[in-house]
Amino acid sequence: MNHPPHSQQYFTVTTPLYYVNDIPHIGHAYTTMAADTIARWQRLKRRDVLLITGTDEHGQKIERTAVAAGVEPQVHCDRIVARFEALWSKLDIQYNRFSRTTAPNHQLIVNEFFQRVWERGDIYQGTQQGWYCVSCEEFKEERDLLADRHCPLHPSKQVEWRDESNYFFRLSKYQHQLEALYEQHPDFILPNSRRNEVLKFVAQGLQDFSISRVNVNWGIPLPADPQQTIYVWFDALLGYMTALLDPSVEPTLDNALAQRWPINLHLIGKDILRFHAVYWPAMLMSAGLPLPDRVFAHGYFTKDGKKISKSEGNAIDPIDLVDRYGAEPLRYYFLKEIEFGQDGDFNETRFIEIVNADLANSLGNLVNRTLGMAKKYCQSRVPNCNAEDIPADNPLKLLGQKLGFQVDIAYNKLAFRDACETILTLVHSSNKYIDDLAPWTLFKQDKHSELAQVLYSVLESARLSAYLLSPIVPKISTDIYRQLGLDVNFDLICAINTATSDRGELELPLDWESHQEWGILTANCLLGEAQPIFTKLELNITTSN
């Protein structure tokens, strides 16, 4: 993509900058939980990670929403931002930068980027006529509208006729360059179903798009014509760059892009795929800047098999869910049960069944029963053997030796469901191994060597499972590690940084990378007291649901 390879030291992942017309919904939470999970995995690998989230706060829709609420637009934005920040705290999202398009530094970056594209001759003044959806912040083709000219994405909203003089970006100029990008870098857009959507759209022929609006006060003035404001996407997408600015440096584009650009991974919902996979790379080409490595778009949610909508009254409130059930069950369910990249359904009864079966009945039971036997037979210590004492054909050792590699591939592909299911294979096998080998019988038969090997194999498999699940359920993994006598807090691992990550510093054990492998526990180490790592949930339906 015409840029040098990334330093392996850095990894930067972004969520969208969420639009603040309303409070956060489950789609926002889903994208951000996924971003947090991949960021945590990269931190485990000692990479210097920057997780960027934030809010897109300009535009006519925000202006109208604030007027309807009887407040200034900035007051409205501040209120909604506080709701996002509260949700991220509840969901244990360890972000590094929160980018707001109303921040003073952001306007400076937008103006400088605009100037580069302007000097390239890729911005011109023209006239645009058509049906405009304020909620989408874009013009619509009349053939795509619903009855009575309602927006297909916002069926309760009628589009408005617009006939105005705006400034346009020459998107059509980059048709062939974009097609070459998609061909030469097939992983630029993922999953493949989304890539195919983009290829089909681009093949129809690209049209220049408007980058400014008239009669909109709430926005950044267009540098070339202050009577107009910059259109939301030529504003919001630049928020990724603003977030890269170190607080101690002058807010220039060069400073923003000096160290961590280009972005490794943009995570988005499929509704904004076109803007990230077509508009954004073309804008960067125009400005002469390197392109992001990957854009990954996930699907939509239904609830109980029905489309989520205000008219149905079936919205999923993530704050309500986390207040009733806690963060870790939600993180686990949404990332394990729904294939990332595809549409998914949320059913509260199934949610309860899945997390109870996996986290309590399988993983929790494995840890509790094994620690109980270690207390009874080994005085609450790791048995007197090490990994090299376990036979090569031990089934848990065979599974464990390849598990870290398999899970690493899954996380890097954003295949969170595959990661969880692969880890659960070791958990289920460990429970079966206990049942088959019956340590209590080995103890009665004075087969102490065989007993030690069985208990070590199961304890070590529980440890490895906890480590590999820690990006998704860090607190449960921390509890398991501590009960195994290992003083590790997986939430604190998110504090690993250099000067740019804003989270403080943390030194990891020198052998930390080896924790991804099977065979870390050492003989005779003192174990902790067995405690339930996950209390089974009960269905807790509120009247609002």
Beta strands, then each sheet from edge to edge (+ up, - down):
strand 1: 10-19
strand 2: 48-56
strand 3: 97-100
strand 4: 123-133
strand 5: 138-140
strand 6: 160-169
strand 7: 189-190
strand 8: 209-210
strand 9: 212-214
strand 10: 221-222
strand 11: 225-230
strand 12: 265-269
strand 13: 294-298
strand 14: 301-303
strand 15: 306-307
strand 16: 344-346
sheet 1: 3+ 2+ 1+ 12+ 13+ 7+
sheet 2: 5+ 4- 6+ 8-
sheet 3: 9+ 11- 10+
sheet 4: 15+ 14- 16-
end
